Amino acid sequence: MMQQQIALVVLVFFLLDMSVQNIHLHNYMMWSFS
């Protein structure tokens, strides 16, 4: 369970970092998976 939470946090930070580099792609991904 703990490993899954850590992986989720890493994924969130990765997406946030990507949004800084390419905000449009991030918005598209968030809209697609919402």
N, C-alpha and C positions, 0 to 999 in steps of 0.2 A: 504493500500500500504506500509506504514511504517513497519507494523508488518511483512510483507513478506520479506522486505529487511533485517530486523533484523534476521529473521529465516534463511535466506540465508547466512548471515555472520556467524551465529552460526554453520551452517552446514559446511561451508568452514573451520572454525577453528577446528571443530571436525575431518574432513577428514585429515587436516594437522597433528593433534595430532596422529591420527591412523597411518599416514604414517611414523611418527617417530618410532612408536612401531612395525609396520609391513609394511615396504616399499614395499614388494612384493605384498601384498594384495592390497595396495593403487594403485600401478601401474596397477594391473589387473583390478581393478574397473574403473580407468580412461580410460584404453584401451577399456573396454567393453561398456562404456557409451559415448565414444567420437563420 
